Amino acid sequence: MAVWDSLFVLLVLVPFVTGGIWLRKPGLQLEYTQAGPAALVLLLALAWMMKRKRNVTKNSAVCRFALEKWKEWSQALERTPTRPLLVAWLAVALFWFLSSLSRHLAFGSGVADLAIFTNAIWNVSVSGVPFSSIKGGISLLADHQDFLVYPLGWIFKLWRSPVFLLLLQAFGLSLGAIALYGLGRQRLGKTHPIVPWLPLMYWLCGPLRAANLFDFHPEVFMLPLFLTSIWLLQEKKVGRRAVGILFFLTALAAKESAGPVACGLGLAWILEAGPQNTRYFTRRFGWVAIVFGLTFFVIDSRYIPYLAGGRYSYSELYAPFGSSPFELLLAPFRYPAEFFHRLFSLSRIKFLFGILLPLGFLPLFAPSALVAALPGFLMLFLSAGEQRISLGYHYAIEPMVGLLFALPIALESVKVKRYLPALLPFWMAAALLSYGRSDTYYWRHFSATNHQAWVRKEVLKKIGGNLSISASYALVPHLSTRRWASELSVTTDERNVPVDCVLVDNSVNNTPLSNQQLYEIQARLERREYKAELRCGTFTLYRKKNIAACLMGPPPSCPERS
């Protein structure tokens, strides 16, 4: 087993802990940063050796260490689960936060979506209105009905920075693992061997880690809120159910898409997906969940955008099917070719495989609960284009609610119970296979250059907070804690008045502008009422001529290598 141990340490543990190795030069791209495939092969080899010879694991130092730590984790959860769960949650949340923070500090975040929500939440904290300059000066509620922007705005007063939103997202999203553990313990009991694995499966889940890494979205809180509400609503005590209803209503405020998710949960409860001892209540609450889900969705998509001064921005997302639930129900008959092409295209099948893989395909064994995930999948699969079925973004959140609801229920299945000892290593391997790159990789990969650090520390932090600005795409999130901030294609405010300051950096992401368009904008600025206040390498700061200065204090010296 010495060879197996050495290969596991070298090919799995080292890249997991260090982030791996890579060499990227013009014409040469080499890297080893994802340990999942190697972990799968080595675990399969271990299973084969265990079948041929007993006590194989006792001869492996890696297996002995892993089994010892697993025993300690399982026993700790069985005795007093609160303390080990909270310690593990804080550690995972910190890792997740440092990954998204590293990306942000290296100018990896952008206008969509960190800047959009930072600007709207800042406006809530100042004026109580989710005004979004990056959305053209409209209320954000006319775009997405994320009512969580209001409590987030109140909390934002503690630290008005996009970094604070990334912190809240990491700690909030990762908290769902505790609710999943509660659901597992509720269905299976505290001594079931798979229950301690459930929070780890959540934290290892690649789509959830991607949702945390990619900017900021209030709807990610939908997942831990719904999971917590399910857990509490399925309890016997009336007080816990009351708190569960509160969590359920709060989840509905996360985004308009929460309404269909609630309908899916309601349908699952009606189909007797709830625990046997509280099924009388959950079946009846299922009808309440459907009514509330439909009501919230209609209000969110039909009336709130109108009251906010616009129209629902995503009404054309399902063209040519229509946008109402009734029109979508008729779509298979009115547009059968397009409907079934979107539903079963290769990209959709890949997305489905990718989201089920980290869960070991277990939700498929709980069909009564699996229906809770259908609205989430249909919202993604029936939409036009390919963006919403990418695992690199946050779009897995809605279907993941139903899938994680079904996960503990699937473990009650006779088929799963029968093969549990043999299947557990494969589920662990599947989780590792879909894990992707470790957080350490992102810390190293998103390492800010000297130029980026100089721009962020010496320039962006010194831009006057009362000034309106337009900036390169990657710079906007760092400047969005003000009333008006926009990317370079928009250099006027809502009154069509030129902004006070324009910041251009040719070395960062300037989506959607090409280099030629970037040069044309700079030339136009210099011909009009703007003057260059600071030039350093690829960075230029323009100020309107009737503005004394964009920078507070003396201009910084240019870095040696900008």
Secondary structure as UniProt FT lines:
FT   HELIX           2..8
FT   HELIX           9..13
FT   HELIX           14..18
FT   STRAND          21..25
FT   TURN            26..27
FT   STRAND          28..32
FT   HELIX           36..52
FT   TURN            54..56
FT   HELIX           57..59
FT   HELIX           61..79
FT   HELIX           82..105
FT   TURN            106..107
FT   HELIX           111..115
FT   HELIX           116..127
FT   STRAND          131..132
FT   HELIX           133..135
FT   STRAND          138..139
FT   HELIX           140..142
FT   TURN            147..148
FT   HELIX           149..156
FT   TURN            157..158
FT   HELIX           162..174
FT   HELIX           176..188
FT   TURN            190..191
FT   TURN            193..196
FT   HELIX           197..204
FT   HELIX           206..213
FT   HELIX           218..221
FT   HELIX           222..233
FT   HELIX           238..252
FT   TURN            256..257
FT   HELIX           258..270
FT   TURN            271..272
FT   HELIX           276..278
FT   HELIX           279..298
FT   HELIX           299..303
FT   HELIX           304..307
FT   TURN            308..309
FT   TURN            313..320
FT   HELIX           325..334
FT   HELIX           336..344
FT   HELIX           346..356
FT   HELIX           357..359
FT   TURN            360..361
FT   HELIX           362..365
FT   HELIX           367..370
FT   HELIX           371..373
FT   HELIX           374..381
FT   HELIX           387..389
FT   TURN            391..392
FT   TURN            395..396
FT   HELIX           397..410
FT   TURN            411..412
FT   HELIX           414..435
FT   HELIX           439..445
FT   HELIX           450..454
FT   HELIX           455..459
FT   HELIX           460..462
FT   TURN            465..466
FT   STRAND          469..471
FT   TURN            473..475
FT   HELIX           476..479
FT   STRAND          485..487
FT   TURN            488..489
FT   TURN            494..495
FT   STRAND          501..505
FT   TURN            506..507
FT   TURN            511..512
FT   HELIX           515..527
FT   TURN            528..529
FT   STRAND          530..536
FT   TURN            537..538
FT   STRAND          539..544
FT   TURN            545..546
//
